[in-house]
Amino acid sequence: MPEWNDILEVLLLQNYNTRLVVLSTTLLGIAAGLVGSFLLLRKRSLMGDALSHATLPGVAIAFAVMVSFGGTGKSLPGLLLGATLSGIAGIATMLLIRHTTRLRDDVAMGFVLSVFFGVGVASLRMVQNMPGASSAGLESFIYGKTASMVHTDFVIIAIVAAISSLISILFLKEFLLLCFDDGFAASQGWPTLFLDVLLLTLVTAVTVIGLQSVGLILVIAFLITPPTAARFWTQDLMPMLLISAFIGGVSGWIGASLSALTPQLPAGAVIVIVAAMLFLISMLFAPVRGVIPRMLRHSQLRRKVDRQHLLRAAYEILEVQAGGKAVVNVPFPLAALLEKRSWTPLQLRRILKIAKREDHLEPATPGMIRLSESGFGEASRATRNHRLWETYLIQYADIAPSHVDRDADMVEHILGAKLVRELEDYLSSHDLALPVPPSPHALTPAKTS
Amino acid sequence: MNWTGFDTWIVVIGSLCAAACAVPGCFLVLRKMSMMGDAISHAVLPGLAIAFLVTGTRASVSMFIGAAIAGVLTALFTQWISKFGNVDRGAAMGIVFTTLFAIGLLLIGRAADHVDLDPGCVLYGAIELTPLDTISAGGFQVPRAAIVNGVILLVNVLLVSLLYKELKLSSFDPDLADTLGYSSQFLHYLLMTMVAVTTVAAFESVGSIIVIAMLIVPPATALLLTNDLFRMLLIATAAAVLASITGHLGALVVPGWFGFESTTTSGMIALASGVIFTVAWIFSPTEGLITKWKKNSPIEEAPPIQEGQVQGSTEFNMPS
């Protein structure tokens, strides 16, 4: 086990050997998090996957060209240039397929991925036997070796990360429009094709740089996982970009540090797993769109709906029993409640149990139900809201009185206080107010001191 | 170029594998899940690693089962994340397969001391070597890969023809399929299992590039040529077989043009399928570039509209 001091040293970048790797993956995570957000919103998350495969023919061809001009064929800028050019060719093919056929994005991406990769593998095999050059190590271009990163790698990553982050921020508004409604953007005169190409060029830059330094799988994960995780925390683009960059940066930082502390763990794989953990946490617990908070909200709403249905059903039974006179709170049979709605006995028992816990019911003889004082008040309030809404629907939405009950049933639970007040105003101006009974005694005004 | 019995076997194996992939591939393309083949081919790594760690051998049966389970899990996790988390399916797929691949890398790293499993051998199968690995069947020496891919093709064709209308319905209108009592959920997982088993079986013998390409490109080619699912299946199969034949021919011939010695058949098969797609893209009678270009060019002389004539129909042939 590594010592606590070692952990701190690596995390705080004080260790020279790991500083470059940790910094590079952190920067790459931030840049990929930003650029990937736009891809996610454009439903093209797998673009990084397609692109990273599409760079292979460029690598092979650049190698062949450099060798035939007498070089060793392994100059990094040359290979990167080849990779970028072939990535751009891949993008062009994809956009062409997208715009001239009925095939959709996923098919276009899959086409580019498989055909370009096939061409890459075929041409790599061809150039491997070229006289006067050894192609050993070309394959590691595809996988990347995070641990053996050198200073120039770091400088290239830093520059590309900075430029692509800067462009994403400068073109924030345009990219936002492109992601959410490209048809509207085009109709407003924005050059959507140019913006699309710009965005995809940023993706290519991040992919190629990441591919070479940290590997294929990590780049794909970096472009997808942080933005998808960030999406659970917010509904706005700006915070989403920040959170996504943060998650990308943090997974690069923690992942690379972890892998530096334990020798057998490859950095790329650890970073992917850290990012996946962050994704899992976000997906389950993020308050805005997370699975568990959403389930809780849903069950809360359902409980509220059940309660209001129960109380209103009880009130209506009491109303029928009173037969036109003032409604009084008396015990009534359980069977009447069961007939009122399409509850199964089991469901009704569950709802009644909750109502008892919420103090809406009072103990009564078996087979009978009696509302408590607060339950009765709540019941008349729920019924009143229901009828306000029914009246409104009949008057304004032209819904037949015989159908209005069901419609009101679905909406009444979310009537806000403001809406209830408006309904009351409307109804009282039409002599339809549902009064609370007049007080039987004189009310003394409260003394204000 | 000298053609030998080896080359015939390579073409036969390639065709069997390509056809076996093209059949489920049609449904993947129609369901907007084209990238599933690529995702599965990466995601099987932990399955292979766990199968090895549990059994301690590299026997192909246990490896196959491990990989197939990992493939089905990929589909399952993707479905869960996109359903419960409200996530775009492409993104869900990307997260699942990168994570599984990373787990696989770590597991292999743990087992690395005593095993020669490397990610490279998963990604690059070698179709050129398949004729060497033969088993005797009915007195003949038949390559194992031919039998494996033949069986897979047979099973796929059988499943698709038995469940043709159910698969068709659930691909185009899953809600209607559900209301009519054909669980689109079940059919989805059935299809995913089919894809996973096909992918694993095929790239265990011939390499993943052929599999990924054949799952997508021939069905996409067929989709440019027809609007009918049955014809699409036929055209995709034909395009897949044609790609493997021309691909292997190309692998023998093309390197000579540039003064090289040899290349990989699998890469050339992927390229050949791309070329076939491009031909369909340009010349397709309904969807092709030429047809569209003709449709979009202005009409020479529009017939004059008679005065007082009511234009009843507003159906124009809108250029898309």
Interface residues (C-beta under 8 A of the other chain):
Chain A: L40 K43 R44 S45 L46 G48 D49 I97 T100 T101 R102 L103 R104 D106 V107 M109 G110 F111 L113 S114 V115 F117 G118 V119 G120 V121 A122 S123 R125 M126 V127 N129 M130 E139 Y143 I217 L218 I220 A221 L223 I224 T225 P227 T228 R231 F232 Q264 L265 P266 G268 A269 V270 V272 I273 A276 F279 M283 R289 V291
Chain B: V29 K32 M33 S34 M35 G37 D38 H42 I81 F84 G85 N86 V87 D88 G90 A91 A92 M93 G94 I95 T98 T99 F101 A102 I103 L105 L106 G109 R110 A112 P119 G120 Y124 I209 I212 A213 L215 I216 V217 A220 L223 L224 A251 P255 F258 F260 E261 S262 T263 T264 S266 G267 M268 I269 A270 L271 S273 G274 F277 W281 E287 L289 K292
